[in-house]
Amino acid sequence: MGRSGRYITARTLSSVGSLTIPVAMAYLLVHDLGRGAGAVSVVLTAQILGNALFVLPGGLLADRTSALRTMVGADVVRVVVQCSLAGYLFAGGSRVAVIAGCVFVNGAMASQFNPAAGKFLKTGIPAGQVKAVSAGVASGASGALVCGPVAGALLVGLAGPTGAVVADAVSFAVSAALLSSLRAGAAPAVRGWASRVGLVREARRGLAEVVGRRWLVAGMACVTVIGMVGGGVLQVALPVLAPRFGDARWAFSGWQVALGCGGVAGGLLASRLRPRFPLRVMCPFVVVASVPFVALVAGAPFAVTCAAFVVLGVTQTVLNVLWQTVVTHHVPADVIGRVASLGSFSALVGMPLGLVLSGLVIERSGPALLLWLGVAGTLGASLFLFAPSARALPAEPVDGDVPVAPGLAAVDAPPRAG
């Protein structure tokens, strides 16, 4: 297996393992421990909270250290945590606080892993292979979206929730082994004072890098709105709408499988796209992402809604690959971890905000208005990509070098004596 293949396999295995855990935790808390939905909410929220609190420090760490070592270290910590949780459950432990604590640490480690993975694309993957590798990772994640919950249900049935936790630990261990077998290419030299200044100055540098590149601001604003719509509107509306199609469980499963299959197809499509101006191409894909909302609000048959979710899966993966490739090519290597963490943070902010607002709308006005707001939000997100800086951005830097963002000279300057 080649270098890129090992990297994609490592990312896919850890994604499948992670997606078995929500099924295992729900079964453990409700069926084995006799707790209610509140306990499930506490545990799943703990993971989101761990991710949100540590995603920005994760970007700083990624830029200060080796991307490969950071990813391996995060995987190793998750192996230890999941093995500890499995041992606790096997011994009869049942405290929700302990389970939530383990899930919280896993969320925190994911926030360390992801910015480092963004940096590794820049420093460890040849420039000509970045899009193909990004597409492979996205396709693997989409496949995991289908296989992970199914594997979780099978593992819970065969070995109980503890067995699913052990399987997750094994997936992280295999991922760590595959990543450890890679040899990082020569990383670009760290420019200026980024390797010697304090954390506050480094954080300012990362923020200034984003603010100084208007296309980054436009793209992150688009990602935030999409997070509000996809992570909020759909998650709130689908449980209400599913009973219209008969068995709600089958409806959820069908939509999830359709979304995952679309994501795999989107990865194949994205790897073949060669746009001169990627953000221009992203714009119509954002618009097309409104199709599921239109199908649901129009009362389309179940098969049509599944086809709409296939389209959504394709668009999500293409958008992810194009955006990741643009950021990798245009952001300097010594700040890419911080930029990636700021992008993740903007998406994390959008999701809970969308959940809260969607809950208020659906309680007062019903699902139809919420779905139309989803259409409006998706179309509104596309408007950010009409910014001149976004439309004019080429696929790669014209001169082959990544320039410093405007206004960074003062941030990069050495501190004055005295």
N, C-alpha and C positions, 0 to 999 in steps of 0.2 A: 504494500500500500504506500503510495507516494505521500509526500509531505502535506499537500493540500487535502488529500483523502483522509489522512489521520486527523487533521484539524477538524474537518467537517464531521467525521464520525464521532469524535470526542464531544463536539457541541450537540449533535443529534442525540447521543446516548444520554447525556445529562438532561436534555429537554424531556425525553421520554420518561426518565426516572422522576423528574420533578412533577410531571403531570399525573403521575400515579398517586401523589400524596393527597391532593384535595379529596379524592374518592376515599382513600384510606382513612383520613382524618374524620370525614363526615360519618362513615360507618362506625369508626371507633367511638366517637363522642355520643352519637345518637343511639346506636344499637348495643355496643359493648358496655359503655359506661352509663347509659341512661340519661344523658344530658340532652338539653334542648337545642333549638336553632341558635340561641344566644351564645352557647359555648362554641358552636361552629363558627359563628361570626367573629368571636374574640380571637380564635386561633388563626383564621384566614386574614383578619385585619393585622395581626401581629407580623405576618410576613410582609405585608405592604408597608407597615410602619418601619420595619427594619430596613427595607429597601430605600424608603424615602429619606430616612434620617442619615443614612451613610452613603448615599449616591454621590453627593458632592465631595466629601472626603475621599471617596473611591477614585474620583478623577484626579485629585491631587496625588494620591498614592501611585496611580498608574503612570503619571508623568515623572515621578521621582525614582521609580524602580523599574526593573525588567518586567515587561508585560507578561512574558511566559512564566516567570517565577510567581508573579501575582496570581495568575490564573490557576497554576498548580497549587499554590498555597490555599486559595479559596476552596478548591475542590477537596484538598486534604482536610481542612477544617470541617467541611460539610460531611465528609466520611466519618470523622470522629463524632460529630454531633448526632448524626443519624444512627450510628452504632450505639451511642449512649442512650438515645431515645428508645431504640429497640430493646436494649437491656432493661431499661426502666419499665417499659410496658410488659416485657416477659416476666419481670419480677412482680407484676401485679399493680404497678403504679397507676394512679388514676387522677392526679391533680391536674386540672386544666392549666394552671399557671406554669407548671413545668413543661407541659406540651407546648404551650404558647411561647415559652422562652426559647425552646429549641427551634421552633419555626421562625421566631424573630431573628435568631442568629443566622439561620439559613438565608433569610431575606437580606440581612446585612452582608453576607458573603457574596450573594448575587450582585449586590451593588458594587462590590470590589472587582468581581470577575468581569462584568460587562464593559466598563470603561477600558480595562486592560485588553479585552478582546478587540475593542475599537483601535487601540494603539497597535496591537499586533498585526492587524491588517495593513497598517502603514509601514511598520518596521520589519515585519517577518514574512510578508507575502510579496512577491514581485508585483510591480505596478500593473503589468499586463494581465495578471490573474486575479486582481482584487474583485472585479465584478463577478467572475465565475465562482470564486470562493464565497462571496456574499450570497449569491444565488443558491449555492449548495447548502449553506447554513440556513437560509430562509426556507428552502424546500424541506430540509430536515426538521425544522421547527414546525412547519405545517403538517408534515407527516406525523410528528409527535402529538400534535393536537388531536389527531384521529386515534393513534395507537396508544397514547399515554393513558387516557381514561379507561379504555378497554382493557389494557394490561393491568391497571389498578384494580378494576372489578374482578378480573380473573385471579389476581394475586390475593385479594381479600377473600375470595371464595375458596381458594386452595390452601392458603397459609395464614389467613387472617390479616388484620392491619399491621401487625408486627412484621409479618413476612414482606408486606409492601414497603415498609420502612427499610428493611434490610436490602431489598432489591434496589431502592433508591441509593443507599450507601454504596452498593456495588457499582451502580452506574457512574457515580462520582469517582470511585476508585479507578475504574477503567478509563474514564476521561482524564484523570490526573496522569495515569501511566502513558496514555497516548500523547498528551501534551508534553510530558517529560522527555519523550523520544524525539521531539522536534529540536532542531538547532536553529535558534534565531539568527536571522541574517544581520549584517552589520547595521546597527541603528544609526541614523543621522546624528551628527554631533549636536549636542544641546547648545542652543544659541544663547548668547548674552549671559544674564545672571540667573536664569531660571533654575539652575541646579544648586545655587548657593544662597538664594534669598529665602526669607521666612515664608511661612504658610500663608500669611495674610497677603503678602505681595504676590505670591504665586496665584492665589485665588483671584486677586485683582487682575492679574495678567490673563487668566482664562476668561473672565467676564469681559475684559477689554477686547479680547480676540473675537468674541461673539458680537459685541456692540460695534466694533470696527468693520465688520463684514455684514452689510445690510442684507445680503442674501441669506445669511445664517439666521438673522432675526426673523426674516419673512418665513423661512422654512420651519423654525421652531414654533412660531405663532401658528402656522398651519398644523403642525404636529399636536400642539396643545388643544386646538379646536377639535381635531379628529379624535383625540383621546377623550374629550368630553362627549362627543357624539357616539363613538364606538363603545367606549368603556362605560358610558353612562346610559344613554338612551336605549341602546339595544339590550343591555343587561337588565334594565328595569322593565322594558316593554315586553320582551319575549316571554317571561313567566306568565304575564297576563294574557298574552295572545295564544300561547301554546294549546290551551284546552279547546280552542275553536277548531283544531285539526284532529280531534279525537283524543287519543292517549297522549298526554303532555310529554311523557317520557320519550315516546317514539319521535315526537316532533322535535324535541331538543336534540336527540341523538342524530336525527336526519340533518338538521341544520349544522350541527358540529361537523359531521362527516363531510357535508357539502363544502363547508368553509375550509376544512383541511385539504380536501382534494383540489379545490381551487387554488390554495396556496402552493401545492406541489406544482400544478400547471403554471402558476405565476412565476415560480422559480425558473422553470425551463424557458419561459418567454423572456424573462428579464436577462438571462444569460446570453440571449441572442440579440438583444436591443443594442444598438450602437448610436445613440442620439448625440448630435453635436452640442445640443443645449438641453441637458437632462431635466432641468426644472421646468422647461416649457412642456416637455413630454409628460411630466408628473401631473400637470394641471388637469388635462382631460381624464386621467385616471382617478383623481380626487372626485371629479364630477360624477363619474360612473359609479363610485362607491355609494351613491345615494339610491341605487337600484333596489336593494332590499327594503328600504323604508317605503318606497313607492309601491312595491309589490304587496307589502303587508297592509298598508293603509287602503289599498284598492280592493282588498279582500280576495286576492288571487288564490288559486288552488295550491295545495301543499307542494306539488311537484314544481310549480312555477316559483314558489318562494325558495325551494331548495336550489333551483337554477340561479336565482338571484344571489344566494349565499356563495355559490361557486364563483360567480362574477366578483363578489366582494373579496373572496379569498385571493383571486388573481390580482385584483387591484392592490390589496394590502401588501402582498409580497413584492410586486413590481415597485411600488412606492418605497418600500423599505430598502430594497436593493439599490435603486437609483440614488436615494438619499445617502445611504451608507457609502456608496462609491464616490459621490461628489465630495462628501466630507473628508474621506480618506485622501483624495487627490489634492484638495485645496487647503487643508488645515495643516500647519507645521507639525512635525512629529513631536516636538517638545511640549505642545499644549493640547494635543488631540485627546488625551484622556480627560482633561478638564472640560473641553468642548463636548465630548460625548456624554459626560456626566450631567452637564447642564441640559443637553437635549433630553436625556432620560428623566431629569427632574421636571422639565416642562410637561412631559407626557404624564408623569405621576401626579402632577398638580391638576391636570385636566380631568383625569378619571374620577377621583372622588367628588370634585366639583360637579361634574356631569351627573353622578349618581344622586347627589343631594337635590339638584335642580329638577332632575327627571322624576324623582319621587314626589316632589311637590306638585309638579304639573299633572302627573297621572292621577294623583289623589283628587285634585280639584277639577280637572277637565277631561280625564280619560285618555286612552292610548292614542286615539286618532290625532289629537292636537300634538301629542308628544312626537309621533312619527313625522308629522309635517315639520315640526321644529328640527327633527333630525335631518330632513331633506334640506331645510334652510341652512342648518349649521354646516353640512357637508359642502353645499355650494358656496357658503361664505368662506370656508377654509381655503377653497381654490383661489379666492380673490387675492390672498397673500402672495401667491405665486405669480401674479401679474405685475409685481413690483419690478421696475426696470432692472435693478441689480440682479434679481433672480432670473429674469428672461434672458439677460445678456451673458450669464455665466456659462463658459464653455465646459466641455466634459473634463478637460484637464487644463492646468495652467499653460498659457500660450507659450511662455518662454521656457517651460520645463522646470521652473523653480517656483516655490511657494513664497509669495511676498509677505512681508510683515503687514498686519492689518493697520490701517491708519490710526494714529493716536497711541501706538504702543511704545513709542520711543521713551516717553517719560516713565512708563511702567517698567521697561527693561533697564533703565539707567541704573548704575550702581548707587547705593545709598551714600549720601554725603557724610563725610567725616564730621564728628562733633554734633 
